Structure formats: structure tokens, C-alpha cells
Amino acid sequence: MGFLALHMQKMILIIDFGSQFTQLIARRVRELNVYCEIHPYNNLPNLENQVVGVILSGSPFSVNDSNSPNPDLSEYLGDIPLLGICYGAQFLVNSNGGIVKASKTREYGRANLISIDEQSVLMKGVSLDSQVWMSHGDTINILPKGFKNICSTNDVTNAGFEIEGENIYGIQFHPEVFHSTQGHIIISNFVVSICRSEQNWTPDSFVETTVKELKDKIGADKVILGLSGGVDSSVAAILLHKAIGSQLNCIFVDNGLLRKNEFDEVLKSYENLGLNVKGVAAKNKFYAALKGLKDPEEKRKAIGHVFIDVFDEESNKVSGAKWLAQGTIYPDVIESISVKGPSATIKSHHNVGGLPDYMKLHVVEPLRALFKDEVRRVGGSLEIPKNILSRHPFPGPGLGIRILGDVTEEKVQILQEVDYIFIEGLKNDGLYDDVWQAGSILLPVQSVGVMGDERTYENAVALRAVTSTDGMTADWCHLPYEFLAKISNEIINKVKGINRVTYDISSKPPATIEWE
């Protein structure tokens, strides 16, 4: 559940049937400064009088499957406006006696609206011939009694409908995706005009409400927070500091897998923000635990275990500490309560509300209601310096998962030098802020090269830079050839042990942003 929902924040409830686009629905609602939460259809919470509207998501299921989602929505039907999208629309038709059948041709991709009911509040302001995005194998053949058609495309007669006399609507296309060019108008019509939502979900209001809640929740207790140098933990720290001041104790661990000079630079920047921060040098413990490990999951777990041991040891030095603060954000929460249970492990990285049994601390997660871009906007409201807010995401295990194969201190030092040249180059050429995330990967590959008159047999590195909004999907960044040539030349000339540089042009999906 979102952090503010506990205190009666009015919201749009998004019921998730497993669509790949569900998070996009939430993002579009949040862009209207309206709070919303995603909950799986098979685990709906008791939200009392907080819900002002309901959106049903799409789904990989067919309504005609015997095991398709079939929740009881009686609590929400009647007084509360409801919008079904794709599967959600088909579910409304099917459960009210209409007919949904498999389409003869799969309706997927761009389409254009050839008819629109201009009297429909949902379709107000949408242009005839407006482009929409279809993604379904079934289609609505016959609408139930009392259902009224409000839009069509060439191939889909019942592209949208409303129930006469009720605030219930359905559309077979996806208004939340970029390819539905006026989809934002439809979502705004539903959320603002039909649901009459208050557009008060702003960074300033979040800070004001959250600071008050943190004060009430924590009281005079001490809180421990593990800082990473990243945006999420930094914003969480400043938010807590604003609420409880010196009761917050921050710990920044040098695991020996950070970027070049990062430990000292980040520690200094935190101290300049007035935070009570303790730096802990522990790289030798991490190197010892990683010795001989090559499997990425084993490396992640080893790094995680040592971090917890070091963090626990340091936490015990803070007398009277009762809370552990974490920089958990909303995508982490959604992942942990997905329709099919926690998603299949791609890689171990998020610890949502979980602690080892021996750490007797309560968890506080002040950012758990926010998407990544919202975290940055809240940071702006808190006047956190741009050099912290604009930092690229960096994986918790650090360079340990950017060194493919076993990790040694020598390899870390080589990769730190390569990474430093790449990142500083992006900054110096004004490219850093155009990139969501960038990094270097040391490959377990050696190749022949020539330096001067000598033959070399040294390591290869891959450079990676992607563009994204929230990391859920990403495209490789089309950096200028001249820049890549300059950086490649500088790396090979300055970093001993490297004689070949490659550039990764894979997108997510199918590739992940990190290699391990």
C-alpha cells in the first residue's frame, strides 16, 4: 500500500490484471497531480472511502479462459466511476451478458478512430481520426443491453462504450501508451472530469504531508539509514532530516566497488547538506567474500550479506535506534505484490520492507509511494543540489556486477579508471543529462592488439549508455561517433590492461540495463 494511503489520501484505484502497461496507467494519472495506487485483482485492499475512481487494466488473459481474472467488483460498481481498458473493458462486457470472441486477425498496433460520440464525457476533446494503440486477441462483438457505443476504428466497431445512466466506461485500446496520441485527454476526462479528483498530488504537498507523518510515526526515536550516494537514498535522508533532524544517523559503506573517488566525494556532499553521516571503510571484507565467485547471483548475495553484517555492526553502535529507513520506491512495491506474486527473479536487488530476523528494527520507507521521476521532483522541492538529483542510477552491488567473472581489487581499479574517463567525458561534452544511466563493463575477454611496435594481449571493455524514464524499459543512447571515438582512444591510451573498447547497442527488453 502507498505511504499516504494509510492517512486517507483520496485516490484512483488501478486494478491490475497483469498487463505490461499497468504502471504506465499510474504514471499518466500521477502526471495529472492525482494520487493513484495499483493493486492486483486477487488481493484488493480495504480502502474504505478513499477511492474516487477505478481503472481496470489490460491483461495477457482472455475473458473466455477458464482461469481468467474474475474479481467481485460489486464494492466499486454504482457510486464510483469505473473505466475498463482492453481486458478491463472486455471483462465488463462479458460479465454483463455481452459477447467477446477471439478476433479473426490479432488487433495489434496503430489504428485510427473513424467515429466518436461527441456527447460522451470520456471522449470530449478527442479528434476524429485520432491514433490509438490496440493490443488484444479478443474483440467485443455484441454490447450488453444498456451499453452504448462511443467510438470505433476500421477494424474494431466497439472500440469504446459507456453504460447509459452510469459512470462506467470501457475502451479496447490503450490510452496510456505513447502511440495513443490523445490518450492523455481520455485519461484526464475520466480522472478529472468524471471522477472529480482533486489535483493536489504535488511535490510540495507530498513533502508537507510526509514530514508531518514521519514526525508523528517516529517521535523521539533514532533512525538509521544506509546511504548509497544515489537519488533515492539521498532524498529519503533529506526528507527524514527535515522531519527529525539529528535523530537520523546515516551510514555510508565503502564496499570497494564504488566509482573512482566516489566514497570521499559523496561523503563530503552529504556533510555539506547537514546530515549526520558516518563513513565506513570495509572494502577488504567485500573482496574476501567475493574471492573466486563468478556467478552474478552468487556475487550479489555475497555483497548483500557482507553489507548487512557491516551495517548491523555499525547500527549497534547507535544506542536507542529503533527504525531502519530505506529508499524503497513504488516500482519496488509493485514488483513485490504483482498479480502472480513476486515476479520471477531476474536478479536480486530489492529488499522491500524485509530485514534479517536478528535486526530488531522497524522499517520506515518514506518514498514508497513515488515513481523515480517523482522522487527527483520531491528532491527539487527539498532544494537538494542538482549534482545529486541528476546522478545516474548505480547498482547496489556496484562494479562487482560490472566485472564479468571473478572480482579482484586489480580489476576494480582498472574498471574505475575506464568508468571515470567515460562518465567525465559525458559531463564535459554536455551529454550526461541526456543519458538515463551509463557505465562500463569489464569483459572476461582478452584480444590481440598493437601498441607501438609491440603485440598486446589485453582486456576488452564495453561502454553502456541508455535513455529511459523510470528504468522499466530503456533504449540504447545514440551517442555521437566523434565522442565514442575520443573516449575509446583515451581509455586505450590511459588505462593499462585495456586494448579494445566496444559500445553496447542493446535495448531493454530484451536486454537488461546491467549485464549481470
C-alpha positions in Angstrom: 0.0 0.0 0.0 1.2 3.5 -0.7 2.7 5.5 2.1 -0.1 8.2 2.1 -3.0 5.8 1.7 -2.7 5.0 5.3 -3.9 8.5 6.1 -7.0 8.7 3.9 -5.4 10.1 0.8 -8.1 10.2 -1.9 -7.1 8.2 -4.9 -7.8 6.4 -8.2 -7.6 2.7 -7.7 -6.0 0.8 -10.6 -6.9 -2.9 -10.5 -4.1 -4.9 -12.1 -4.9 -7.9 -14.3 -1.3 -8.4 -15.3 -0.8 -6.0 -18.2 2.7 -4.9 -19.1 1.3 -1.4 -19.4 -0.3 -1.1 -15.9 2.5 1.1 -14.5 2.0 3.4 -17.4 -1.6 4.0 -16.4 -0.5 5.0 -13.0 2.2 7.3 -14.4 -0.4 9.1 -16.6 -2.7 9.6 -13.6 0.1 10.9 -11.5 1.0 13.4 -14.3 -2.4 15.0 -13.6 -1.3 15.6 -10.0 -3.8 12.9 -8.9 -2.7 10.2 -6.5 -3.3 6.6 -7.5 -2.3 3.1 -6.4 -2.0 -0.2 -8.3 -3.3 -3.4 -6.6 -3.6 -6.9 -8.0 -7.2 -8.1 -8.7 -6.7 -11.1 -6.4 -5.5 -9.0 -3.4 -7.7 -5.9 -3.3 -7.3 -3.9 -0.1 -10.0 -2.3 2.1 -9.6 1.4 1.2 -12.8 2.5 2.8 -13.8 5.9 1.5 -10.5 6.7 -0.2 -11.3 5.6 -3.8 -12.9 8.2 -6.1 -12.5 6.2 -9.3 -11.4 2.8 -10.5 -9.4 1.8 -13.6 -9.3 -1.9 -14.7 -6.1 -2.7 -16.6 -5.4 -4.9 -19.6 -4.3 -8.5 -19.2 -2.5 -11.3 -21.0 -5.6 -13.4 -20.3 -8.7 -13.8 -22.5 -12.0 -13.3 -20.7 -13.0 -16.7 -22.2 -10.2 -18.6 -20.5 -11.5 -20.7 -17.6 -8.8 -19.3 -15.3 -9.1 -15.7 -16.4 -9.3 -13.0 -13.6 -12.9 -12.7 -12.4 -12.9 -10.4 -9.3 -16.0 -9.3 -7.4 -16.3 -5.6 -8.2 -19.7 -5.0 -6.5 -18.0 -2.8 -3.9 -17.0 -0.4 -6.7 -19.9 -0.6 -9.1 -22.6 2.0 -8.7 -21.4 5.1 -6.8 -17.7 5.1 -8.0 -16.8 5.9 -11.7 -15.1 3.0 -13.4 -13.0 2.7 -16.6 -12.1 -0.6 -18.2 -9.1 -0.7 -20.5 -8.6 -3.6 -23.0 -9.2 -6.7 -20.9 -10.9 -4.5 -18.3 -13.5 -3.4 -21.0 -14.0 -6.9 -22.2 -14.5 -8.1 -18.6 -17.3 -5.6 -18.1 -19.0 -6.7 -21.4 -18.6 -10.4 -20.7 -19.8 -10.2 -17.1 -22.9 -8.3 -18.2 -24.1 -10.7 -20.9 -22.3 -9.3 -23.9 -20.2 -11.3 -26.3 -16.4 -11.2 -26.6 -14.8 -13.5 -29.2 -11.4 -14.2 -30.5 -10.7 -11.8 -33.4 -10.0 -13.4 -36.8 -6.9 -11.2 -37.0 -5.0 -10.2 -34.0 -5.7 -6.5 -33.4 -2.3 -5.1 -32.5 -0.6 -1.8 -33.3 -1.8 1.6 -34.5 -5.4 2.3 -35.5 -7.4 5.5 -36.1 -10.8 6.4 -34.7 -13.4 6.7 -37.5 -16.4 7.6 -35.3 -16.7 9.3 -31.9 -19.7 10.1 -29.8 -19.2 13.8 -29.1 -21.8 13.7 -26.3 -19.6 11.3 -24.3 -17.7 13.0 -21.5 -15.0 10.4 -21.8 -14.3 11.3 -25.5 -14.6 15.1 -25.1 -11.8 16.8 -27.0 -10.7 13.7 -28.9 -10.3 14.3 -32.6 -11.8 12.2 -35.3 -9.0 10.1 -36.9 -7.0 10.3 -33.7 -4.4 7.5 -33.5 -4.9 4.8 -30.8 -2.9 1.7 -29.9 -4.5 -1.7 -30.0 -3.1 -4.8 -28.3 -5.6 -7.6 -28.0 -6.5 -11.0 -29.4 -10.2 -10.8 -28.5 -12.8 -8.3 -29.6 -16.2 -7.1 -28.3 -18.7 -8.5 -30.8 -22.0 -7.6 -29.1 -22.5 -5.0 -26.3 -24.9 -5.9 -23.5 -28.2 -4.1 -23.1 -27.8 -0.6 -21.7 -24.2 -0.3 -23.2 -23.7 2.5 -25.7 -21.0 2.6 -28.4 -18.9 5.8 -28.1 -16.1 5.2 -30.6 -14.9 2.8 -33.4 -12.0 2.1 -35.7 -12.0 0.5 -39.1 -11.4 -3.0 -37.7 -13.0 -2.6 -34.2 -16.6 -1.5 -34.2 -16.9 -1.4 -30.4 -13.6 0.3 -29.6 -15.3 2.1 -26.7 -18.6 2.2 -24.8 -20.4 3.6 -21.8 -23.2 2.3 -19.7 -26.2 4.6 -20.1 -27.1 6.4 -16.8 -24.0 5.2 -15.0 -20.4 6.4 -14.8 -19.0 3.1 -16.2 -16.8 3.2 -19.4 -14.7 0.8 -21.4 -12.2 1.2 -24.3 -10.4 -1.6 -26.1 -7.3 0.4 -26.9 -4.6 1.5 -24.6 -4.8 5.3 -23.9 -1.8 5.1 -21.5 0.8 4.3 -24.2 2.7 6.9 -26.2 1.3 5.7 -29.5 -2.3 6.7 -28.5 -1.6 10.3 -29.3 -4.7 11.7 -27.5 -4.8 9.1 -24.8 -3.9 11.6 -22.2 -7.1 13.5 -23.0 -9.2 10.4 -22.3 -7.4 9.7 -19.0 -7.8 13.3 -18.0 -11.5 13.2 -18.9 -12.0 10.2 -16.7 -9.8 11.1 -13.8 -10.6 14.9 -13.6 -14.0 15.5 -15.2 -15.8 12.2 -14.4 -14.2 11.2 -11.1 -13.8 14.9 -10.0 -10.4 14.0 -8.5 -8.5 16.7 -6.6 -5.3 17.5 -8.4 -3.3 18.0 -5.2 -0.6 15.3 -5.6 2.4 17.7 -5.9 6.0 17.5 -4.6 5.3 20.3 -2.1 2.2 18.7 -0.7 4.0 15.3 -0.5 6.8 16.9 1.5 4.5 18.7 3.8 2.3 15.7 4.5 5.2 13.2 4.7 7.2 15.3 7.1 4.2 15.5 9.4 3.6 11.8 9.2 7.2 11.0 9.9 7.3 13.2 13.0 4.1 11.5 14.3 5.3 8.0 13.5 8.9 8.2 14.8 8.5 10.6 17.7 11.8 10.9 19.7 13.3 7.6 18.4 16.5 7.3 16.5 16.6 6.2 12.8 19.4 4.6 10.9 19.7 5.0 7.1 22.2 3.3 4.8 23.2 5.9 2.2 24.4 4.8 -1.2 25.1 8.1 -2.9 22.1 7.6 -5.2 19.0 9.7 -5.7 16.5 7.6 -3.7 18.5 7.3 -0.5 19.6 10.9 -0.7 16.0 12.2 -1.0 14.9 9.8 1.8 17.7 11.1 4.0 16.9 14.8 3.5 13.1 14.2 4.0 13.8 12.4 7.3 16.3 15.1 8.3 13.6 17.7 7.7 11.3 15.7 9.9 13.5 14.5 12.8 16.9 16.3 12.5 19.8 14.9 14.4 17.7 11.7 15.3 18.7 10.5 11.9 22.0 8.5 11.8 23.3 7.8 8.2 25.9 5.2 7.4 27.8 5.2 4.1 29.7 2.0 3.4 32.8 1.8 1.2 32.4 -1.7 -0.3 35.4 -1.2 -2.6 33.1 -1.4 -5.6 32.2 2.3 -5.9 33.3 4.6 -8.7 36.7 6.3 -8.6 36.8 8.9 -5.7 33.1 8.3 -5.0 33.4 7.5 -1.3 35.2 10.7 -0.4 33.2 13.0 -2.8 29.8 11.7 -1.7 30.6 11.7 2.0 31.7 15.4 1.6 28.5 16.3 -0.3 26.3 14.7 2.4 28.2 16.6 5.2 27.6 19.8 3.3 23.9 19.1 3.4 24.0 19.0 7.2 23.4 15.2 7.5 24.9 13.2 10.3 26.9 10.7 8.2 29.5 8.1 9.2 31.7 6.6 6.5 32.8 3.0 7.0 35.8 1.6 5.1 35.1 -2.1 4.6 36.4 -3.0 1.1 38.6 -5.8 2.3 35.7 -7.7 3.8 33.8 -7.4 0.4 36.8 -8.5 -1.6 37.3 -11.5 0.7 33.7 -12.6 0.3 33.9 -12.2 -3.5 37.1 -14.2 -3.9 36.6 -16.9 -6.6 32.9 -16.1 -7.3 31.9 -15.8 -10.9 28.1 -16.4 -10.9 26.3 -13.0 -10.8 23.7 -14.1 -8.3 26.3 -15.5 -6.0 28.2 -12.3 -6.2 25.1 -10.2 -5.5 24.3 -12.4 -2.5 27.8 -12.2 -1.1 27.9 -8.4 -1.4 24.4 -8.2 0.2 25.4 -10.5 3.1 28.6 -8.6 3.9 26.7 -5.3 3.6 24.1 -6.4 6.2 26.9 -7.7 8.5 28.8 -4.4 8.3 25.6 -2.3 8.5 24.4 -4.3 11.5 27.7 -3.9 13.3 27.6 -0.1 12.8 23.9 0.1 13.7 24.5 -1.5 17.1 26.9 1.4 17.8 23.9 3.8 17.7 22.3 3.4 21.1 18.5 3.7 21.1 18.0 3.2 17.4 14.5 1.7 16.7 14.0 2.4 13.0 15.7 1.5 9.7 14.9 3.8 6.9 15.0 2.5 3.3 14.8 4.3 -0.1 12.2 1.9 -1.4 10.2 3.4 -4.3 6.9 2.5 -5.8 8.1 0.2 -8.7 9.8 -1.9 -6.0 6.5 -2.2 -4.1 4.5 -3.1 -7.2 7.0 -5.7 -8.1 6.6 -7.3 -4.7 2.8 -7.5 -4.9 2.3 -8.4 -8.6 -0.7 -10.4 -9.9 1.3 -13.6 -10.0 3.0 -13.0 -6.7 6.6 -11.6 -6.6 7.9 -11.7 -10.2 10.4 -14.3 -11.2 13.8 -13.3 -10.1 15.8 -11.6 -12.9 18.3 -10.5 -10.3 18.4 -10.0 -6.6 18.3 -6.3 -5.9 15.2 -5.1 -3.9 14.6 -5.7 -0.2 11.0 -4.3 0.1 10.3 -4.0 3.8 12.4 -7.1 4.6 15.1 -7.5 7.3 17.1 -10.4 8.7 15.5 -11.7 11.8 18.4 -10.6 14.0 18.0 -6.9 13.1 15.3 -5.8 15.6 14.4 -2.6 13.8 11.1 -1.2 12.5 11.2 -0.2 8.8 10.2 3.2 7.5 10.0 3.8 3.8 9.1 7.5 3.1 9.4 7.2 -0.7 7.4 4.0 -1.2 4.5 5.9 -2.9 6.7 7.5 -5.6 8.0 6.7 -9.0 11.6 7.6 -9.8 10.8 10.9 -11.6 8.6 11.9 -8.7 11.5 11.2 -6.3 13.6 13.7 -8.3 10.8 16.3 -8.2 10.4 15.9 -4.5 14.2 16.3 -4.2 13.8 19.6 -6.1 11.1 20.7 -3.7 13.6 19.9 -0.9 16.2 22.1 -2.7 18.7 19.2 -2.9 21.6 20.2 -5.2 21.3 19.3 -8.9 24.5 17.3 -8.9 22.9 14.8 -6.5 19.4 14.7 -8.1 20.8 14.3 -11.6 23.1 11.4 -10.8 22.6 8.3 -12.9 21.3 5.2 -11.2 24.1 3.0 -9.9 23.6 -0.7 -8.9 23.8 -1.6 -5.2 26.5 -4.2 -5.9 28.4 -1.5 -7.8 31.3 -2.5 -10.0 31.0 -6.0 -8.6 28.4 -6.8 -11.3 30.1 -4.8 -14.0 33.1 -7.0 -13.8 32.0 -10.2 -15.5 33.5 -13.2 -13.8 35.5 -13.1 -10.6 36.2 -9.8 -8.9 39.7 -8.7 -7.7 40.9 -5.4 -6.4 43.1 -5.0 -9.5 40.1 -5.5 -11.9 38.2 -2.9 -9.8 40.9 -0.3 -10.2 41.1 -0.9 -14.0 37.3 -0.5 -14.3 37.3 2.6 -12.1 39.7 4.3 -14.5 37.8 3.3 -17.6 34.5 4.4 -16.0 35.9 7.7 -14.8 37.1 8.6 -18.3 33.6 7.7 -19.8 31.5 9.5 -17.2 33.7 12.6 -17.1 33.6 12.6 -20.9 29.8 12.6 -20.9 29.8 15.6 -18.4 32.5 17.6 -20.2 30.7 17.2 -23.6 27.3 18.1 -22.2 25.8 14.6 -22.7 25.5 13.4 -19.1 21.9 14.8 -18.6 20.7 13.3 -21.9 21.5 9.8 -20.6 19.5 7.9 -18.0 22.3 5.6 -17.0 25.8 5.0 -18.2 28.6 2.7 -17.1 31.5 0.5 -18.2 31.7 -3.3 -18.1 35.0 -5.2 -17.9 34.7 -8.3 -20.1 36.3 -11.7 -19.4 37.7 -11.5 -22.9 41.3 -10.8 -24.0 42.2 -9.9 -27.5 45.2 -9.2 -29.6 46.2 -5.5 -30.1 49.2 -3.5 -31.2 50.7 -0.6 -29.2 53.7 1.0 -30.7 55.7 -1.9 -32.2 54.6 -4.4 -29.6 51.9 -7.0 -29.8 49.5 -6.9 -26.8 47.0 -9.4 -25.4 44.8 -7.5 -23.0 41.2 -7.0 -21.8 38.2 -5.6 -23.6 35.6 -3.3 -22.1 32.0 -2.4 -23.1 30.5 1.0 -22.7 26.8 1.2 -22.0 24.5 4.2 -22.1 20.7 4.2 -22.2 17.8 6.5 -22.3 14.7 5.8 -20.1 12.1 7.4 -17.9 12.0 5.0 -15.0 14.3 2.1 -15.9 11.4 -0.2 -16.7 12.2 0.0 -20.4 15.3 1.5 -22.0 16.8 2.3 -25.4 20.5 2.4 -26.1 21.7 6.0 -26.4 22.8 7.2 -29.8 26.0 9.0 -28.6 27.9 10.8 -31.4 30.5 8.8 -33.2 33.1 11.5 -32.6 32.5 11.3 -28.8 32.8 7.5 -28.8 36.0 7.6 -30.9 37.5 10.2 -28.5 36.6 8.2 -25.3 37.8 4.9 -26.9 41.1 6.4 -27.7 41.6 8.0 -24.3 40.7 4.7 -22.5 43.2 2.6 -24.5 45.9 5.2 -24.2 45.5 5.8 -20.4 44.3 2.6 -18.9 46.9 -0.1 -18.7 45.4 -3.5 -19.3 42.8 -2.4 -21.9 43.3 -2.6 -25.6 39.8 -2.8 -27.0 36.6 -0.8 -26.4 33.1 -1.8 -27.6 29.7 0.0 -27.3 26.5 -1.9 -26.3 23.6 -1.1 -28.6 21.0 -3.4 -26.9 17.7 -2.1 -25.7 15.5 -3.2 -22.7 13.8 -5.5 -23.4 15.2 -7.9 -24.4 18.5 -7.0 -22.7 18.6 -5.6 -19.2 20.4 -2.3 -18.5 23.1 -4.1 -16.4 25.0 -7.0 -17.9 24.7 -9.0 -14.7 
